[in-house]
Amino acid sequence: MRRPQIPSRLPLDPYVLALLGTVALAALLPARGPAGSVAEGAATGAVALLFFLYGARLSTREALDGLRHWRLHLTVLACTFVLFPLLGLAARALVPTLLTPPLYSGLLFLCLVPSTVQSSIAFTSIARGNVPAAICAGSFSSLAGIFLTPLLAAGLLGNGAGGFSPDSLFKIVLQLLLPFLLGQVLRPRVGGFLVRNKKVLGFVDRGSILLVVYAAFSAGMAAGIWHQVSAARLAVLMMVEAVLLAVMLLVSWYGAKRLGFGRADRIAIQFAGSKKSLAAGLPMASVLFGAQASLAVLPLMLFHQMQLMVCAVLARRRARDTAAAADGELPAGHVAEVSPGAQHPAPQAR
């Protein structure tokens, strides 16, 4: 049996580096006074633009076509919006001995955001899983997150995320739901333009999120909330997130097996059901948390990089085991231990 190899270069996402650079800029040169008001207004517009583009890009026909694999999508949604939040609520036992209340709020918010789309598809493809299922599952999760994440945050985080006050609900509707629905309505008119300019609009997406991060961390600097965080607390937070990721990888893999899914579907479920979207979470946090958004998004930023590194190793191992099984090098029922999971001898059609 071939000895598993860890890739020489783990994926340090360049965009995470850009986010960290933006945080450093906000720490050194925060927007204060009138400049802070301008940055806040620009961030509000950026959030509305992001959700308009989300709505305009989502193909309703493709989403409806994907409903044929409804059991897989329900499994991913259950991982994302049921199991993750339950684990987040269980972590409340770590407050205040290990986690401060603001860090715990950020950890719980992390458990409420939707799954990723691009990285779930990429890792599923590398691992030779069901790529079309991963595409639909990620799209459904993003769509459900538009509605479920704000509602779950308001219900579970209470005043930490604005609660159910008229002001917070108005912000959710105005900055998130209305732009998304407007994008859906205008999709027939602007869809072609978005496809033709996909690369340029990708920079618009990422630039908008950087603007949101800068405004949030500037407000945090002005409020002095960073004095609440120590290096020891951050180390504990990272250990808690490592456990959270490991539990979700295990449960999504073994749980999918118990539900009768084949190997290719289990790969899609594992990668779509164990990850969280930084792109969706950051703008939502700016709306829900206000001046506290900088601490609220910190756990999500750390988890995002962690999930990329772990899933990159896992996807390559899954691909090697699939290839070895197809060549007859592994016996039926062989168990490979990278993240524990039973490997079937042959992959399904992608």
KEKE-3310 file (N, C-alpha, C; in steps of 0.2 Angstrom, whole numbers, plus 5000, padded with zeros to 4 digits):
npx = (5004:5003:5011:5004:5006:5009:5005:5018:5016:5005:4988:4988:4977:4977:4968:4964:4976:4975:4964:4969:4979:4970:4964:4976:4978:4967:4969:4981:4978:4964:4947:4940:4928:4921:4927:4925:4911:4909:4915:4907:4895:4899:4902:4889:4883:4891:4888:4874:4876:4884:4874:4864:4871:4873:4860:4857:4866:4862:4855:4838:4832:4843:4844:4831:4832:4842:4835:4831:4840:4837:4838:4852:4854:4846:4853:4865:4861:4856:4867:4873:4864:4858:4866:4878:4874:4869:4881:4888:4880:4882:4895:4894:4897:4910:4911:4914:4926:4936:4933:4929:4914:4911:4920:4914:4901:4905:4910:4898:4891:4898:4895:4882:4882:4881:4886:4901:4904:4912:4925:4920:4916:4928:4936:4928:4929:4943:4944:4937:4923:4905:4903:4892:4882:4888:4889:4875:4872:4880:4875:4861:4863:4869:4858:4848:4854:4853:4841:4840:4852:4852:4840:4842:4853:4848:4839:4846:4858:4853:4853:4866:4867:4858:4845:4827:4823:4815:4823:4835:4829:4824:4836:4841:4831:4832:4846:4850:4839:4831:4840:4844:4833:4829:4840:4837:4825:4829:4838:4836:4838:4851:4859:4867:4877:4883:4889:4898:4907:4913:4925:4930:4919:4922:4932:4926:4917:4926:4933:4923:4920:4932:4931:4920:4926:4936:4929:4922:4932:4938:4928:4928:4941:4939:4930:4938:4938:4947:4955:4950:4954:4966:4982:4982:4968:4965:4972:4966:4953:4956:4960:4947:4940:4947:4943:4929:4929:4934:4925:4914:4918:4920:4907:4899:4905:4904:4890:4884:4887:4879:4867:4865:4872:4882:4900:4904:4894:4895:4907:4904:4895:4903:4912:4904:4896:4904:4910:4912:4906:4916:4914:4900:4898:4905:4899:4886:4888:4892:4881:4873:4880:4885:4896:4902:4906:4919:4926:4916:4918:4931:4932:4927:4935:4947:4943:4940:4953:4958:4949:4952:4965:4965:4955:4961:4972:4964:4956:4965:4970:4958:4957:4968:4965:4954:4958:4968:4959:4951:4961:4963:4972:4968:4960:4942:4932:4943:4951:4955:4966:4965:4958:4947:4938:4928:4933:4926:4928:4927:4923:4909:4899:4903)
npy = (4994:5011:5024:5038:5054:5071:5086:5097:5110:5118:5125:5142:5153:5166:5177:5177:5182:5194:5199:5199:5208:5219:5220:5224:5236:5243:5243:5251:5262:5267:5271:5286:5297:5308:5302:5288:5288:5289:5277:5268:5270:5267:5253:5248:5250:5242:5229:5228:5228:5216:5206:5208:5204:5191:5186:5189:5180:5167:5154:5150:5139:5130:5127:5121:5110:5103:5098:5085:5077:5077:5071:5071:5085:5089:5083:5090:5102:5100:5097:5110:5119:5114:5104:5110:5123:5117:5111:5123:5129:5120:5123:5134:5131:5133:5146:5157:5152:5148:5154:5171:5180:5189:5182:5169:5173:5176:5163:5155:5162:5159:5146:5147:5152:5150:5136:5134:5137:5138:5132:5120:5113:5112:5104:5093:5089:5086:5075:5066:5065:5067:5079:5088:5086:5093:5106:5109:5107:5117:5129:5128:5129:5142:5149:5146:5151:5165:5168:5160:5162:5175:5175:5164:5169:5180:5174:5165:5172:5183:5199:5201:5200:5210:5205:5203:5216:5230:5238:5230:5220:5228:5232:5219:5216:5227:5227:5214:5205:5212:5217:5204:5198:5207:5206:5193:5195:5204:5196:5189:5200:5205:5194:5189:5199:5198:5185:5187:5196:5190:5188:5201:5205:5197:5203:5214:5208:5203:5215:5222:5215:5216:5230:5230:5223:5232:5243:5237:5233:5245:5252:5243:5246:5259:5258:5251:5237:5227:5226:5216:5204:5191:5183:5170:5167:5167:5156:5146:5147:5143:5130:5125:5127:5118:5106:5107:5107:5094:5086:5088:5084:5070:5066:5070:5062:5048:5048:5050:5038:5029:5033:5028:5033:5033:5032:5043:5052:5054:5060:5073:5077:5077:5088:5099:5099:5102:5114:5132:5148:5161:5172:5174:5176:5187:5200:5198:5198:5211:5218:5212:5213:5226:5238:5228:5219:5216:5207:5197:5192:5186:5172:5166:5169:5163:5150:5148:5148:5137:5126:5126:5121:5109:5102:5101:5092:5081:5079:5076:5064:5056:5055:5048:5036:5032:5030:5020:5010:5008:5003:4991:4990:4991:4982:4977:4987:4992:5003:5020:5031:5047:5058:5049:5037:5026:5018:5015:5002:5007:5021:5031:5037:5053)
npz = (5000:4996:5003:5012:5006:5012:5004:4998:4998:5007:5005:5006:5006:4994:4995:5008:5014:5008:5015:5028:5027:5025:5037:5045:5039:5043:5057:5058:5051:5054:5049:5055:5063:5051:5040:5045:5044:5030:5026:5032:5025:5012:5014:5017:5005:4997:5002:4999:4985:4983:4987:4977:4966:4969:4968:4955:4948:4952:4944:4942:4935:4935:4949:4951:4943:4950:4961:4959:4966:4979:4992:4995:4995:5006:5016:5016:5019:5032:5039:5038:5043:5054:5062:5063:5070:5082:5087:5089:5099:5109:5112:5120:5133:5135:5139:5152:5153:5144:5131:5127:5129:5117:5107:5107:5102:5089:5085:5086:5076:5065:5064:5058:5046:5028:5017:5007:4989:4978:4983:4988:4976:4970:4978:4979:4965:4964:4973:4966:4967:4967:4956:4950:4960:4970:4966:4965:4978:4985:4979:4984:4997:4999:4994:5004:5015:5013:5019:5030:5038:5044:5051:5060:5067:5073:5081:5089:5094:5099:5107:5104:5090:5086:5088:5087:5084:5076:5069:5066:5058:5048:5042:5038:5028:5019:5016:5012:5008:4999:4989:4984:4979:4969:4961:4956:4949:4939:4932:4919:4911:4914:4915:4904:4903:4915:4914:4903:4909:4920:4926:4929:4937:4947:4954:4958:4968:4977:4981:4986:4998:5005:5007:5016:5027:5030:5035:5045:5054:5057:5064:5075:5080:5083:5093:5103:5105:5103:5113:5121:5117:5118:5115:5120:5121:5107:5103:5110:5103:5090:5093:5097:5085:5077:5082:5080:5065:5063:5069:5060:5048:5050:5054:5043:5033:5039:5042:5030:5024:5033:5029:5017:5005:4990:4987:4979:4981:4995:4996:4990:4999:5011:5008:5005:5016:5027:5027:5028:5022:5018:5010:5010:5024:5029:5024:5029:5043:5045:5043:5054:5066:5067:5075:5082:5073:5069:5078:5077:5065:5065:5070:5059:5048:5053:5053:5039:5033:5039:5035:5021:5021:5028:5020:5008:5009:5013:5001:4991:4996:4996:4982:4978:4985:4978:4965:4967:4972:4960:4952:4958:4968:4981:4993:4994:5006:5012:5024:5024:5033:5035:5037:5047:5038:5029:5014:4998:4985:4972:4962:4959:4945:4939)
capx = (5000:5007:5012:5001:5010:5006:5008:5024:5013:4998:4985:4987:4973:4979:4963:4965:4981:4972:4959:4973:4982:4965:4964:4981:4977:4962:4972:4986:4974:4956:4943:4937:4924:4918:4929:4921:4904:4909:4917:4901:4890:4901:4901:4882:4882:4894:4884:4868:4879:4885:4868:4861:4875:4871:4853:4857:4869:4859:4850:4833:4831:4848:4842:4826:4835:4845:4830:4831:4844:4834:4841:4859:4854:4844:4858:4870:4857:4855:4874:4875:4860:4856:4871:4883:4872:4869:4888:4889:4876:4886:4902:4893:4900:4917:4911:4919:4933:4940:4931:4925:4907:4912:4923:4909:4896:4908:4910:4891:4889:4902:4891:4876:4883:4880:4892:4905:4902:4918:4930:4917:4916:4935:4938:4924:4932:4950:4943:4933:4916:4899:4903:4886:4879:4892:4887:4869:4872:4883:4870:4855:4865:4869:4851:4845:4858:4851:4835:4841:4857:4850:4835:4845:4858:4844:4836:4851:4862:4849:4855:4872:4866:4852:4839:4822:4821:4813:4829:4839:4825:4824:4843:4841:4827:4835:4853:4851:4834:4828:4845:4845:4827:4830:4844:4833:4820:4833:4843:4835:4841:4858:4863:4872:4882:4887:4893:4903:4911:4913:4932:4930:4915:4925:4936:4921:4915:4931:4935:4917:4921:4938:4929:4916:4931:4940:4924:4920:4938:4939:4923:4931:4947:4937:4927:4942:4936:4952:4959:4947:4957:4973:4985:4980:4961:4965:4975:4960:4948:4959:4959:4940:4938:4950:4938:4923:4930:4935:4918:4909:4921:4918:4900:4897:4907:4900:4883:4881:4887:4874:4861:4865:4874:4888:4906:4905:4889:4898:4913:4901:4892:4908:4915:4899:4893:4909:4914:4908:4907:4918:4911:4893:4897:4907:4894:4880:4891:4893:4874:4870:4884:4887:4902:4905:4907:4926:4927:4912:4920:4937:4932:4925:4941:4952:4940:4940:4959:4959:4946:4956:4972:4963:4952:4966:4975:4959:4954:4971:4970:4952:4958:4973:4962:4949:4962:4970:4954:4949:4966:4963:4977:4966:4954:4936:4932:4949:4949:4961:4965:4968:4952:4944:4933:4929:4933:4923:4933:4926:4920:4903:4900:4903)
capy = (5000:5017:5028:5044:5060:5077:5090:5101:5117:5119:5131:5148:5157:5173:5181:5177:5186:5201:5201:5200:5215:5224:5221:5227:5243:5246:5244:5256:5269:5266:5277:5289:5303:5309:5296:5282:5288:5287:5270:5264:5270:5263:5246:5247:5249:5236:5223:5228:5226:5209:5202:5209:5200:5184:5185:5189:5174:5161:5151:5146:5133:5125:5125:5117:5104:5099:5095:5078:5074:5080:5068:5074:5092:5090:5081:5095:5108:5098:5098:5117:5123:5110:5101:5115:5127:5113:5111:5130:5130:5116:5127:5139:5128:5135:5153:5162:5150:5147:5159:5177:5181:5191:5177:5164:5175:5175:5156:5153:5165:5155:5139:5148:5154:5144:5132:5137:5135:5136:5127:5113:5110:5111:5098:5087:5087:5083:5069:5062:5064:5069:5087:5091:5087:5098:5112:5111:5108:5123:5134:5128:5131:5149:5152:5146:5156:5172:5169:5156:5164:5181:5173:5160:5173:5184:5170:5162:5177:5189:5206:5201:5201:5214:5202:5204:5223:5233:5241:5225:5217:5232:5231:5213:5216:5232:5226:5208:5202:5216:5217:5198:5197:5212:5202:5187:5198:5207:5191:5189:5206:5206:5188:5189:5204:5195:5180:5190:5200:5186:5189:5208:5206:5193:5208:5218:5204:5203:5221:5224:5212:5220:5236:5228:5221:5238:5247:5234:5233:5252:5253:5240:5250:5265:5256:5248:5230:5223:5225:5211:5198:5190:5178:5164:5166:5166:5149:5142:5148:5139:5123:5124:5127:5112:5101:5108:5105:5087:5083:5089:5080:5064:5065:5071:5056:5042:5049:5049:5031:5026:5035:5024:5036:5030:5035:5049:5057:5055:5065:5079:5079:5079:5094:5104:5100:5103:5121:5138:5153:5168:5177:5176:5177:5193:5205:5197:5200:5218:5220:5209:5215:5233:5239:5222:5214:5214:5201:5192:5188:5183:5165:5164:5170:5158:5143:5147:5145:5130:5121:5125:5117:5102:5098:5100:5086:5076:5078:5072:5057:5053:5054:5042:5029:5030:5028:5013:5005:5007:4999:4984:4989:4991:4977:4980:4988:4995:5010:5024:5035:5054:5059:5042:5036:5020:5019:5010:5001:5010:5028:5032:5042:5060)
capz = (5000:4995:5009:5010:5006:5013:4999:5000:4999:5009:5002:5010:5001:4993:4997:5016:5015:5007:5021:5034:5025:5026:5045:5047:5037:5048:5064:5058:5048:5054:5047:5061:5062:5045:5036:5047:5041:5023:5025:5034:5020:5007:5015:5016:4997:4995:5004:4994:4978:4983:4987:4971:4961:4971:4966:4948:4946:4953:4939:4945:4932:4937:4955:4951:4940:4955:4966:4958:4971:4985:4998:4996:4997:5013:5020:5016:5023:5039:5041:5038:5047:5060:5066:5065:5075:5088:5090:5091:5105:5114:5114:5125:5139:5135:5141:5150:5155:5138:5126:5129:5126:5110:5103:5107:5097:5083:5084:5085:5070:5060:5063:5055:5039:5023:5014:5001:4983:4974:4986:4989:4970:4968:4982:4976:4959:4965:4976:4961:4969:4962:4956:4949:4966:4974:4963:4967:4986:4987:4977:4988:5004:4998:4993:5010:5019:5013:5023:5037:5043:5048:5056:5065:5071:5077:5087:5094:5096:5103:5106:5101:5083:5085:5090:5082:5084:5070:5066:5063:5053:5042:5039:5034:5022:5015:5013:5010:5004:4993:4983:4981:4975:4963:4956:4953:4944:4933:4930:4912:4908:4916:4916:4899:4905:4921:4911:4899:4913:4926:4929:4932:4943:4953:4958:4962:4974:4983:4983:4991:5004:5008:5010:5022:5032:5033:5039:5052:5059:5059:5069:5080:5083:5087:5100:5107:5107:5102:5120:5124:5114:5120:5111:5123:5119:5100:5102:5112:5098:5085:5094:5097:5078:5074:5084:5076:5059:5063:5070:5055:5043:5052:5054:5036:5030:5041:5042:5023:5023:5036:5025:5011:4999:4987:4988:4975:4984:5001:4995:4989:5006:5016:5007:5005:5023:5033:5026:5029:5017:5020:5006:5012:5031:5030:5023:5034:5049:5045:5044:5060:5072:5068:5077:5085:5067:5068:5082:5075:5059:5066:5070:5052:5044:5055:5051:5032:5031:5042:5031:5015:5022:5029:5015:5002:5011:5012:4994:4988:4999:4993:4975:4978:4987:4973:4959:4969:4972:4953:4949:4961:4973:4988:4994:4996:5013:5015:5027:5024:5039:5035:5042:5047:5033:5025:5006:4994:4980:4965:4962:4955:4939:4942)
cpx = (5004:5006:5009:5006:5007:5009:5013:5021:5006:4995:4984:4984:4975:4974:4962:4970:4979:4968:4964:4977:4977:4964:4970:4981:4972:4965:4977:4982:4967:4953:4939:4933:4921:4920:4926:4914:4904:4911:4911:4896:4892:4901:4894:4880:4885:4891:4878:4870:4880:4879:4864:4865:4874:4865:4853:4861:4866:4853:4844:4831:4836:4846:4836:4828:4838:4841:4829:4835:4843:4837:4848:4858:4851:4849:4863:4867:4857:4862:4875:4871:4857:4861:4876:4881:4871:4876:4890:4886:4880:4892:4901:4896:4907:4917:4910:4926:4938:4939:4927:4919:4907:4915:4918:4903:4899:4908:4903:4889:4892:4898:4884:4876:4882:4887:4895:4902:4908:4923:4926:4917:4923:4937:4935:4927:4939:4949:4939:4926:4911:4899:4897:4882:4882:4890:4880:4868:4874:4878:4864:4857:4866:4863:4848:4848:4856:4845:4837:4846:4855:4845:4838:4850:4853:4841:4841:4856:4859:4852:4862:4872:4860:4845:4833:4819:4819:4818:4833:4835:4824:4830:4843:4837:4830:4841:4854:4846:4832:4833:4845:4839:4827:4835:4841:4828:4824:4838:4842:4838:4849:4862:4868:4878:4886:4892:4899:4909:4913:4920:4932:4925:4917:4929:4932:4919:4920:4933:4929:4918:4927:4936:4924:4921:4934:4935:4923:4926:4940:4935:4926:4937:4944:4933:4931:4941:4942:4956:4956:4950:4964:4975:4982:4973:4961:4967:4969:4955:4950:4958:4952:4938:4941:4945:4932:4923:4931:4929:4914:4912:4919:4911:4897:4899:4903:4893:4880:4882:4881:4867:4860:4868:4881:4894:4906:4900:4892:4903:4910:4898:4897:4911:4910:4896:4897:4912:4909:4910:4910:4915:4904:4893:4900:4902:4888:4882:4891:4886:4871:4873:4886:4894:4906:4907:4915:4928:4922:4914:4927:4937:4931:4931:4946:4949:4941:4947:4961:4956:4949:4962:4970:4960:4956:4970:4970:4957:4959:4971:4964:4954:4963:4970:4957:4953:4965:4965:4952:4955:4967:4969:4975:4960:4948:4935:4938:4947:4956:4960:4969:4964:4948:4938:4933:4928:4931:4928:4932:4922:4913:4904:4899:4897)
cpy = (5006:5021:5035:5050:5067:5082:5095:5108:5117:5125:5137:5153:5164:5178:5182:5182:5194:5203:5203:5207:5221:5226:5225:5235:5247:5247:5250:5263:5268:5273:5279:5295:5303:5303:5289:5282:5286:5280:5266:5264:5267:5256:5244:5246:5243:5229:5222:5225:5218:5204:5202:5204:5192:5182:5184:5183:5168:5159:5147:5140:5128:5122:5120:5110:5099:5096:5088:5074:5076:5077:5071:5081:5093:5088:5086:5101:5106:5099:5105:5121:5120:5108:5106:5120:5123:5112:5118:5131:5126:5120:5132:5137:5131:5143:5153:5159:5150:5152:5165:5177:5183:5186:5171:5166:5174:5167:5153:5156:5161:5148:5141:5150:5148:5141:5136:5134:5133:5131:5120:5109:5108:5105:5092:5084:5083:5076:5064:5060:5067:5077:5090:5092:5092:5105:5114:5112:5115:5129:5134:5131:5139:5152:5152:5150:5163:5173:5166:5159:5170:5179:5169:5164:5178:5180:5167:5167:5183:5195:5207:5202:5206:5212:5203:5211:5225:5235:5236:5221:5221:5232:5225:5213:5221:5230:5219:5205:5205:5216:5210:5196:5201:5209:5196:5190:5201:5202:5190:5195:5207:5200:5187:5193:5201:5189:5182:5194:5197:5188:5196:5208:5202:5198:5212:5215:5205:5210:5224:5221:5215:5226:5235:5227:5227:5242:5244:5234:5240:5254:5249:5243:5256:5264:5252:5241:5226:5222:5219:5204:5197:5184:5171:5162:5164:5158:5144:5142:5143:5132:5121:5123:5120:5106:5101:5105:5097:5083:5083:5085:5072:5062:5065:5064:5049:5042:5048:5042:5028:5028:5032:5027:5033:5034:5042:5055:5059:5060:5072:5081:5081:5086:5100:5105:5102:5110:5126:5144:5159:5173:5179:5178:5184:5199:5204:5199:5208:5221:5218:5212:5222:5234:5233:5217:5212:5208:5196:5188:5185:5176:5162:5164:5165:5151:5142:5145:5138:5125:5120:5120:5110:5098:5097:5094:5080:5074:5074:5065:5053:5051:5048:5036:5027:5027:5021:5008:5003:5002:4992:4984:4989:4986:4980:4981:4991:5002:5014:5029:5042:5058:5053:5042:5030:5021:5014:5008:5004:5016:5027:5037:5049:5064)
cpz = (5000:5001:5008:5011:5007:5008:5002:5002:5001:5007:5006:5005:5000:4996:5005:5017:5014:5013:5027:5033:5026:5033:5047:5045:5042:5055:5064:5056:5048:5052:5053:5059:5055:5040:5038:5044:5034:5022:5027:5028:5014:5008:5015:5009:4995:4996:5000:4987:4978:4983:4980:4966:4963:4968:4958:4945:4947:4948:4943:4942:4934:4944:4955:4948:4946:4961:4965:4963:4978:4992:5000:4998:5004:5018:5021:5020:5030:5042:5043:5043:5053:5064:5068:5070:5082:5091:5092:5098:5111:5116:5119:5132:5140:5138:5148:5151:5150:5133:5130:5126:5118:5105:5102:5102:5090:5081:5082:5078:5064:5059:5060:5048:5034:5021:5009:4995:4979:4977:4987:4982:4968:4972:4980:4970:4960:4968:4972:4964:4964:4962:4954:4956:4971:4972:4965:4975:4988:4985:4982:4995:5004:4998:5000:5015:5019:5018:5030:5041:5047:5053:5062:5070:5075:5083:5092:5097:5100:5102:5103:5093:5081:5087:5085:5082:5077:5066:5062:5058:5047:5038:5035:5028:5017:5012:5010:5006:4998:4987:4980:4977:4969:4958:4952:4948:4938:4930:4922:4908:4909:4916:4911:4901:4910:4919:4907:4903:4920:4929:4932:4938:4949:4957:4961:4968:4979:4985:4988:4997:5008:5011:5016:5028:5035:5037:5045:5057:5061:5064:5075:5084:5086:5093:5105:5109:5106:5108:5123:5122:5116:5115:5113:5121:5111:5099:5104:5106:5092:5086:5094:5089:5075:5076:5080:5069:5058:5064:5064:5049:5044:5052:5047:5032:5032:5041:5035:5022:5026:5032:5018:5004:4997:4989:4985:4979:4991:5001:4994:4996:5011:5015:5007:5012:5028:5032:5027:5024:5020:5016:5008:5019:5032:5029:5028:5041:5050:5046:5051:5066:5072:5070:5080:5079:5067:5072:5080:5069:5060:5067:5063:5048:5046:5052:5043:5030:5033:5037:5024:5016:5023:5023:5008:5003:5010:5005:4990:4990:4996:4986:4974:4980:4981:4967:4961:4969:4965:4950:4952:4966:4980:4988:4996:5004:5016:5018:5027:5030:5037:5039:5041:5042:5029:5017:5003:4988:4973:4965:4958:4949:4942:4940)
residu = (MET:ARG:ARG:PRO:GLN:ILE:PRO:SER:ARG:LEU:PRO:LEU:ASP:PRO:TYR:VAL:LEU:ALA:LEU:LEU:GLY:THR:VAL:ALA:LEU:ALA:ALA:LEU:LEU:PRO:ALA:ARG:GLY:PRO:ALA:GLY:SER:VAL:ALA:GLU:GLY:ALA:ALA:THR:GLY:ALA:VAL:ALA:LEU:LEU:PHE:PHE:LEU:TYR:GLY:ALA:ARG:LEU:SER:THR:ARG:GLU:ALA:LEU:ASP:GLY:LEU:ARG:HIS:TRP:ARG:LEU:HIS:LEU:THR:VAL:LEU:ALA:CYS:THR:PHE:VAL:LEU:PHE:PRO:LEU:LEU:GLY:LEU:ALA:ALA:ARG:ALA:LEU:VAL:PRO:THR:LEU:LEU:THR:PRO:PRO:LEU:TYR:SER:GLY:LEU:LEU:PHE:LEU:CYS:LEU:VAL:PRO:SER:THR:VAL:GLN:SER:SER:ILE:ALA:PHE:THR:SER:ILE:ALA:ARG:GLY:ASN:VAL:PRO:ALA:ALA:ILE:CYS:ALA:GLY:SER:PHE:SER:SER:LEU:ALA:GLY:ILE:PHE:LEU:THR:PRO:LEU:LEU:ALA:ALA:GLY:LEU:LEU:GLY:ASN:GLY:ALA:GLY:GLY:PHE:SER:PRO:ASP:SER:LEU:PHE:LYS:ILE:VAL:LEU:GLN:LEU:LEU:LEU:PRO:PHE:LEU:LEU:GLY:GLN:VAL:LEU:ARG:PRO:ARG:VAL:GLY:GLY:PHE:LEU:VAL:ARG:ASN:LYS:LYS:VAL:LEU:GLY:PHE:VAL:ASP:ARG:GLY:SER:ILE:LEU:LEU:VAL:VAL:TYR:ALA:ALA:PHE:SER:ALA:GLY:MET:ALA:ALA:GLY:ILE:TRP:HIS:GLN:VAL:SER:ALA:ALA:ARG:LEU:ALA:VAL:LEU:MET:MET:VAL:GLU:ALA:VAL:LEU:LEU:ALA:VAL:MET:LEU:LEU:VAL:SER:TRP:TYR:GLY:ALA:LYS:ARG:LEU:GLY:PHE:GLY:ARG:ALA:ASP:ARG:ILE:ALA:ILE:GLN:PHE:ALA:GLY:SER:LYS:LYS:SER:LEU:ALA:ALA:GLY:LEU:PRO:MET:ALA:SER:VAL:LEU:PHE:GLY:ALA:GLN:ALA:SER:LEU:ALA:VAL:LEU:PRO:LEU:MET:LEU:PHE:HIS:GLN:MET:GLN:LEU:MET:VAL:CYS:ALA:VAL:LEU:ALA:ARG:ARG:ARG:ALA:ARG:ASP:THR:ALA:ALA:ALA:ALA:ASP:GLY:GLU:LEU:PRO:ALA:GLY:HIS:VAL:ALA:GLU:VAL:SER:PRO:GLY:ALA:GLN:HIS:PRO:ALA:PRO:GLN:ALA:ARG)
# end
